[in-house]
Amino acid sequence: MDGTLVDTEPYWMAAETALVESFGGSWSHEDALQLVGSGLIDSAVILQGAGVAMEPEAIVSHLTDSVQQALRTQGVPFRPGARELLHDLRAAGIPTGLVTMSLRRMALDVVDLIEFEAFDVVVAGDDVDNPKPHPEPYLQAAALLDVDIAEVVVIEDSPTGLRAGLASGALTLGVPHIVPLDGLGAHELWPTLDGRLAGDLVELFDARAAVAEGTR
């Protein structure tokens, strides 16, 4: 969600900076980059190391509240082409799932701001025992959709998410945003989702399937 569907990473970074500074610490842009795509509890532990004297669950709740407030007051900056691609996937009858390490309450807030029913299922950070880069979030989504993970295309913007998609066995497409994804093993890299439609994903899936069949 964050960075692939909506450009909320600046909101997260601002919330992290304000929290660390409230405890007398400092938080750089480079510090913030290491949390992109990570599970929230994992991120909270790193923030504790930066001086935030709060329990991990309290850190997660505080950051989520801050980002939700930013979404309400500053708006939801959807990534280029994301809504259009989702709309075309729905029109094509292709099942869709949102897999995010944000809390469910925040994920549902963002989903509610899309003008159509964009997702069949939502798997959030508090729905799984093992966050990304573990494959559990994507495997859970596939199970809820009742599809084989080998028939899934995962779209990710972070190294952590990319590793989760690859580990799950899905065809994993990287669309880099804040951090580069080169050399991480993505099956394909697209610079943007802008102008991409369901047919482009079907073509990508068919091409990879043909390659896999040819190597057997």
ZAPAGU-804571 format. One record per residue (C-alpha): residue in three letters; z negated, y, x; residue number from 1. Coordinates in pm, 1 decimal, padded with zeros to 6 digits. Example, Ala and Ser with C-alpha at 12.3 -4.5 7.8 and 13.67 -1.06 7.14 Angstrom:
BEGIN
<rest ALA pz -00780.0 py -00450.0 px 01230.0 nr 1>;
<rest SER pz -00714.0 py -00106.0 px 01367.0 nr 2>;
END
This chain:
BEGIN
<rest MET pz 00000.0 py 00000.0 px 00000.0 nr 1>;
<rest ASP pz -00119.0 py 00263.0 px 00248.7 nr 2>;
<rest GLY pz 00180.2 py 00356.2 px 00460.7 nr 3>;
<rest THR pz 00431.2 py 00131.7 px 00282.8 nr 4>;
<rest LEU pz 00405.0 py 00242.3 px -00081.0 nr 5>;
<rest VAL pz 00208.6 py 00565.1 px -00038.0 nr 6>;
<rest ASP pz 00151.4 py 00789.4 px 00263.4 nr 7>;
<rest THR pz -00227.2 py 00795.9 px 00240.8 nr 8>;
<rest GLU pz -00296.3 py 00736.6 px 00609.7 nr 9>;
<rest PRO pz -00355.5 py 01112.6 px 00669.6 nr 10>;
<rest TYR pz -00617.6 py 01103.1 px 00391.6 nr 11>;
<rest TRP pz -00791.8 py 00806.7 px 00554.0 nr 12>;
<rest MET pz -00782.4 py 00972.3 px 00896.2 nr 13>;
<rest ALA pz -00928.3 py 01296.0 px 00759.4 nr 14>;
<rest ALA pz -01206.6 py 01104.3 px 00582.6 nr 15>;
<rest GLU pz -01287.8 py 00907.9 px 00899.5 nr 16>;
<rest THR pz -01296.3 py 01223.3 px 01111.8 nr 17>;
<rest ALA pz -01526.8 py 01406.3 px 00870.0 nr 18>;
<rest LEU pz -01761.9 py 01107.8 px 00851.3 nr 19>;
<rest VAL pz -01787.0 py 01055.5 px 01228.5 nr 20>;
<rest GLU pz -01836.0 py 01428.0 px 01289.7 nr 21>;
<rest SER pz -02112.1 py 01440.5 px 01027.1 nr 22>;
<rest PHE pz -02308.7 py 01208.3 px 01258.5 nr 23>;
<rest GLY pz -02236.1 py 01422.9 px 01563.8 nr 24>;
<rest GLY pz -01954.4 py 01209.6 px 01701.4 nr 25>;
<rest SER pz -01586.8 py 01274.3 px 01768.1 nr 26>;
<rest TRP pz -01284.3 py 01093.1 px 01626.1 nr 27>;
<rest SER pz -00938.0 py 01143.4 px 01771.3 nr 28>;
<rest HIS pz -00596.9 py 01067.8 px 01628.2 nr 29>;
<rest GLU pz -00572.8 py 00778.0 px 01875.3 nr 30>;
<rest ASP pz -00904.9 py 00643.2 px 01746.9 nr 31>;
<rest ALA pz -00773.1 py 00658.0 px 01390.9 nr 32>;
<rest LEU pz -00450.7 py 00475.9 px 01481.8 nr 33>;
<rest GLN pz -00642.5 py 00162.2 px 01577.8 nr 34>;
<rest LEU pz -00762.0 py 00124.9 px 01216.2 nr 35>;
<rest VAL pz -00417.6 py 00143.2 px 01053.1 nr 36>;
<rest GLY pz -00365.5 py -00168.2 px 00842.7 nr 37>;
<rest SER pz -00704.9 py -00319.3 px 00925.3 nr 38>;
<rest GLY pz -00960.0 py -00459.9 px 00683.6 nr 39>;
<rest LEU pz -01208.9 py -00199.1 px 00569.6 nr 40>;
<rest ILE pz -01518.5 py -00383.8 px 00688.5 nr 41>;
<rest ASP pz -01359.1 py -00432.1 px 01031.0 nr 42>;
<rest SER pz -01282.4 py -00059.5 px 01034.2 nr 43>;
<rest ALA pz -01639.2 py 00022.5 px 00928.1 nr 44>;
<rest VAL pz -01779.0 py -00172.0 px 01222.8 nr 45>;
<rest ILE pz -01560.6 py 00033.4 px 01459.0 nr 46>;
<rest LEU pz -01683.2 py 00351.8 px 01292.3 nr 47>;
<rest GLN pz -02042.1 py 00234.2 px 01344.6 nr 48>;
<rest GLY pz -01955.4 py 00209.3 px 01712.8 nr 49>;
<rest ALA pz -01843.7 py 00573.7 px 01696.8 nr 50>;
<rest GLY pz -02190.4 py 00672.6 px 01579.8 nr 51>;
<rest VAL pz -02180.8 py 00639.5 px 01199.8 nr 52>;
<rest ALA pz -02533.2 py 00522.9 px 01111.2 nr 53>;
<rest MET pz -02448.5 py 00356.9 px 00778.6 nr 54>;
<rest GLU pz -02409.3 py 00000.0 px 00663.0 nr 55>;
<rest PRO pz -02045.8 py -00122.5 px 00665.7 nr 56>;
<rest GLU pz -02029.8 py -00152.0 px 00285.8 nr 57>;
<rest ALA pz -02159.2 py 00204.1 px 00249.1 nr 58>;
<rest ILE pz -01896.4 py 00329.7 px 00496.1 nr 59>;
<rest VAL pz -01620.7 py 00156.0 px 00300.1 nr 60>;
<rest SER pz -01743.8 py 00302.8 px -00029.0 nr 61>;
<rest HIS pz -01773.6 py 00652.4 px 00119.4 nr 62>;
<rest LEU pz -01424.2 py 00648.0 px 00270.8 nr 63>;
<rest THR pz -01272.1 py 00509.9 px -00048.7 nr 64>;
<rest ASP pz -01439.1 py 00782.7 px -00254.2 nr 65>;
<rest SER pz -01307.1 py 01046.9 px -00012.6 nr 66>;
<rest VAL pz -00950.7 py 00916.0 px -00024.2 nr 67>;
<rest GLN pz -00956.0 py 00880.7 px -00402.9 nr 68>;
<rest GLN pz -01073.2 py 01242.7 px -00427.6 nr 69>;
<rest ALA pz -00786.4 py 01350.5 px -00199.8 nr 70>;
<rest LEU pz -00540.1 py 01160.6 px -00419.1 nr 71>;
<rest ARG pz -00674.3 py 01337.2 px -00728.6 nr 72>;
<rest THR pz -00668.3 py 01685.4 px -00576.2 nr 73>;
<rest GLN pz -00372.5 py 01669.5 px -00337.2 nr 74>;
<rest GLY pz -00150.2 py 01417.7 px -00514.6 nr 75>;
<rest VAL pz -00003.7 py 01078.1 px -00432.0 nr 76>;
<rest PRO pz 00266.3 py 01105.5 px -00162.4 nr 77>;
<rest PHE pz 00489.2 py 00804.6 px -00227.7 nr 78>;
<rest ARG pz 00693.0 py 00683.5 px 00068.9 nr 79>;
<rest PRO pz 01069.7 py 00744.7 px 00053.3 nr 80>;
<rest GLY pz 01249.4 py 00480.1 px -00152.7 nr 81>;
<rest ALA pz 00937.5 py 00277.6 px -00238.2 nr 82>;
<rest ARG pz 00923.2 py 00348.5 px -00611.9 nr 83>;
<rest GLU pz 01299.3 py 00317.8 px -00646.2 nr 84>;
<rest LEU pz 01298.4 py -00023.0 px -00476.2 nr 85>;
<rest LEU pz 01012.1 py -00143.7 px -00696.8 nr 86>;
<rest HIS pz 01194.0 py -00024.9 px -01007.9 nr 87>;
<rest ASP pz 01509.0 py -00212.5 px -00907.4 nr 88>;
<rest LEU pz 01311.8 py -00529.3 px -00827.7 nr 89>;
<rest ARG pz 01158.8 py -00516.1 px -01175.3 nr 90>;
<rest ALA pz 01499.8 py -00463.1 px -01332.7 nr 91>;
<rest ALA pz 01628.0 py -00766.2 px -01140.2 nr 92>;
<rest GLY pz 01340.5 py -00980.0 px -01268.0 nr 93>;
<rest ILE pz 01200.0 py -01045.3 px -00921.1 nr 94>;
<rest PRO pz 00818.9 py -01097.7 px -00921.9 nr 95>;
<rest THR pz 00623.8 py -00842.2 px -00721.2 nr 96>;
<rest GLY pz 00272.2 py -00826.8 px -00581.1 nr 97>;
<rest LEU pz 00074.7 py -00553.9 px -00410.1 nr 98>;
<rest VAL pz -00133.3 py -00676.9 px -00115.4 nr 99>;
<rest THR pz -00364.2 py -00415.2 px 00032.6 nr 100>;
<rest MET pz -00686.5 py -00404.2 px 00229.1 nr 101>;
<rest SER pz -00800.8 py -00102.0 px 00026.3 nr 102>;
<rest LEU pz -01060.9 py -00168.2 px -00241.9 nr 103>;
<rest ARG pz -00930.8 py -00285.3 px -00579.2 nr 104>;
<rest ARG pz -01051.6 py 00029.1 px -00754.7 nr 105>;
<rest MET pz -00837.0 py 00244.5 px -00528.8 nr 106>;
<rest ALA pz -00536.0 py 00013.1 px -00545.6 nr 107>;
<rest LEU pz -00544.5 py 00020.1 px -00925.4 nr 108>;
<rest ASP pz -00569.6 py 00400.8 px -00922.1 nr 109>;
<rest VAL pz -00247.8 py 00419.1 px -00720.4 nr 110>;
<rest VAL pz -00072.9 py 00156.2 px -00933.2 nr 111>;
<rest ASP pz -00166.8 py 00350.5 px -01248.9 nr 112>;
<rest LEU pz 00017.3 py 00654.5 px -01112.1 nr 113>;
<rest ILE pz 00350.3 py 00467.8 px -01101.6 nr 114>;
<rest GLU pz 00549.6 py 00545.2 px -01416.2 nr 115>;
<rest PHE pz 00627.4 py 00179.0 px -01488.7 nr 116>;
<rest GLU pz 00460.1 py -00161.0 px -01453.5 nr 117>;
<rest ALA pz 00545.2 py -00208.9 px -01087.8 nr 118>;
<rest PHE pz 00342.9 py -00517.6 px -00994.5 nr 119>;
<rest ASP pz 00270.0 py -00856.5 px -01147.9 nr 120>;
<rest VAL pz -00041.9 py -00904.1 px -00932.8 nr 121>;
<rest VAL pz -00267.1 py -00697.9 px -00707.6 nr 122>;
<rest VAL pz -00466.1 py -00851.0 px -00421.1 nr 123>;
<rest ALA pz -00707.3 py -00604.1 px -00262.9 nr 124>;
<rest GLY pz -00946.2 py -00607.3 px 00029.1 nr 125>;
<rest ASP pz -01244.1 py -00702.8 px -00185.7 nr 126>;
<rest ASP pz -01052.9 py -00994.6 px -00338.1 nr 127>;
<rest VAL pz -01033.9 py -01198.7 px -00016.8 nr 128>;
<rest ASP pz -01274.9 py -01349.3 px 00234.2 nr 129>;
<rest ASN pz -01043.6 py -01293.8 px 00530.3 nr 130>;
<rest PRO pz -00859.9 py -00960.8 px 00566.2 nr 131>;
<rest LYS pz -00529.8 py -00902.1 px 00743.1 nr 132>;
<rest PRO pz -00418.3 py -01014.6 px 01003.0 nr 133>;
<rest HIS pz -00537.0 py -01340.3 px 00842.1 nr 134>;
<rest PRO pz -00269.6 py -01481.1 px 00609.1 nr 135>;
<rest GLU pz -00512.7 py -01530.3 px 00316.8 nr 136>;
<rest PRO pz -00419.9 py -01207.9 px 00129.9 nr 137>;
<rest TYR pz -00050.5 py -01298.9 px 00117.7 nr 138>;
<rest LEU pz -00115.6 py -01665.0 px 00042.9 nr 139>;
<rest GLN pz -00341.5 py -01561.1 px -00244.2 nr 140>;
<rest ALA pz -00075.2 py -01329.3 px -00384.7 nr 141>;
<rest ALA pz 00189.1 py -01603.5 px -00368.4 nr 142>;
<rest ALA pz -00045.2 py -01843.8 px -00546.5 nr 143>;
<rest LEU pz -00113.2 py -01587.5 px -00821.2 nr 144>;
<rest LEU pz 00261.5 py -01531.2 px -00859.5 nr 145>;
<rest ASP pz 00309.8 py -01909.8 px -00862.8 nr 146>;
<rest VAL pz 00576.4 py -01893.2 px -00592.0 nr 147>;
<rest ASP pz 00617.6 py -02071.8 px -00259.5 nr 148>;
<rest ILE pz 00523.7 py -01840.4 px 00027.7 nr 149>;
<rest ALA pz 00849.5 py -01946.0 px 00197.2 nr 150>;
<rest GLU pz 01033.8 py -01767.5 px -00086.6 nr 151>;
<rest VAL pz 00843.2 py -01441.3 px -00038.2 nr 152>;
<rest VAL pz 00953.5 py -01124.9 px 00140.4 nr 153>;
<rest VAL pz 00659.1 py -00929.6 px 00280.7 nr 154>;
<rest ILE pz 00713.8 py -00559.2 px 00350.5 nr 155>;
<rest GLU pz 00468.0 py -00407.9 px 00598.3 nr 156>;
<rest ASP pz 00421.2 py -00085.4 px 00795.3 nr 157>;
<rest SER pz 00138.7 py -00186.0 px 01034.0 nr 158>;
<rest PRO pz 00102.0 py -00438.6 px 01318.5 nr 159>;
<rest THR pz -00199.2 py -00592.8 px 01143.1 nr 160>;
<rest GLY pz -00009.8 py -00638.4 px 00818.1 nr 161>;
<rest LEU pz 00295.8 py -00767.0 px 00999.4 nr 162>;
<rest ARG pz 00088.3 py -01036.5 px 01168.5 nr 163>;
<rest ALA pz -00058.7 py -01136.4 px 00831.5 nr 164>;
<rest GLY pz 00285.3 py -01172.9 px 00677.8 nr 165>;
<rest LEU pz 00419.0 py -01375.8 px 00968.0 nr 166>;
<rest ALA pz 00112.1 py -01600.7 px 00973.1 nr 167>;
<rest SER pz 00152.7 py -01669.1 px 00600.9 nr 168>;
<rest GLY pz 00501.9 py -01811.7 px 00649.1 nr 169>;
<rest ALA pz 00677.5 py -01537.9 px 00450.4 nr 170>;
<rest LEU pz 00992.5 py -01360.2 px 00560.0 nr 171>;
<rest THR pz 00833.6 py -01046.6 px 00703.5 nr 172>;
<rest LEU pz 01011.5 py -00711.9 px 00700.7 nr 173>;
<rest GLY pz 00869.8 py -00423.0 px 00902.5 nr 174>;
<rest VAL pz 00917.3 py -00063.0 px 00793.2 nr 175>;
<rest PRO pz 00731.2 py 00139.4 px 01059.8 nr 176>;
<rest HIS pz 00557.3 py 00459.6 px 00965.6 nr 177>;
<rest ILE pz 00272.8 py 00589.3 px 01183.3 nr 178>;
<rest VAL pz 00273.4 py 00315.5 px 01446.7 nr 179>;
<rest PRO pz 00573.1 py 00129.8 px 01599.6 nr 180>;
<rest LEU pz 00642.5 py -00233.5 px 01511.3 nr 181>;
<rest ASP pz 00881.6 py -00324.5 px 01792.1 nr 182>;
<rest GLY pz 00822.4 py -00651.2 px 01972.6 nr 183>;
<rest LEU pz 00580.2 py -00795.4 px 01715.9 nr 184>;
<rest GLY pz 00808.6 py -01065.8 px 01582.5 nr 185>;
<rest ALA pz 00918.0 py -00915.0 px 01251.3 nr 186>;
<rest HIS pz 01213.3 py -01099.5 px 01103.3 nr 187>;
<rest GLU pz 01377.7 py -00762.3 px 01042.5 nr 188>;
<rest LEU pz 01297.3 py -00393.8 px 01095.2 nr 189>;
<rest TRP pz 01424.1 py -00122.4 px 00862.8 nr 190>;
<rest PRO pz 01365.7 py 00243.4 px 00953.5 nr 191>;
<rest THR pz 01302.9 py 00332.5 px 00589.2 nr 192>;
<rest LEU pz 01312.4 py 00196.3 px 00232.7 nr 193>;
<rest ASP pz 01512.6 py 00498.4 px 00122.0 nr 194>;
<rest GLY pz 01838.9 py 00382.9 px -00033.3 nr 195>;
<rest ARG pz 01735.2 py 00017.2 px -00033.5 nr 196>;
<rest LEU pz 01753.7 py -00186.6 px -00354.0 nr 197>;
<rest ALA pz 01676.2 py -00540.5 px -00468.1 nr 198>;
<rest GLY pz 02016.5 py -00659.4 px -00351.9 nr 199>;
<rest ASP pz 01935.4 py -00558.8 px 00005.2 nr 200>;
<rest LEU pz 01623.6 py -00779.6 px 00003.0 nr 201>;
<rest VAL pz 01815.2 py -01069.2 px -00152.1 nr 202>;
<rest GLU pz 02085.2 py -01031.2 px 00113.3 nr 203>;
<rest LEU pz 01821.2 py -01023.8 px 00388.1 nr 204>;
<rest PHE pz 01650.2 py -01333.5 px 00249.2 nr 205>;
<rest ASP pz 01977.6 py -01525.0 px 00214.3 nr 206>;
<rest ALA pz 02085.1 py -01431.8 px 00567.1 nr 207>;
<rest ARG pz 01756.5 py -01551.7 px 00717.9 nr 208>;
<rest ALA pz 01771.5 py -01871.1 px 00513.0 nr 209>;
<rest ALA pz 02122.6 py -01936.9 px 00643.7 nr 210>;
<rest VAL pz 02005.4 py -01885.9 px 01002.4 nr 211>;
<rest ALA pz 01712.7 py -02122.4 px 00947.6 nr 212>;
<rest GLU pz 01942.0 py -02384.3 px 00794.7 nr 213>;
<rest GLY pz 02181.2 py -02353.9 px 01087.3 nr 214>;
<rest THR pz 01907.9 py -02424.9 px 01340.7 nr 215>;
<rest ARG pz 01800.3 py -02751.5 px 01183.2 nr 216>;
END
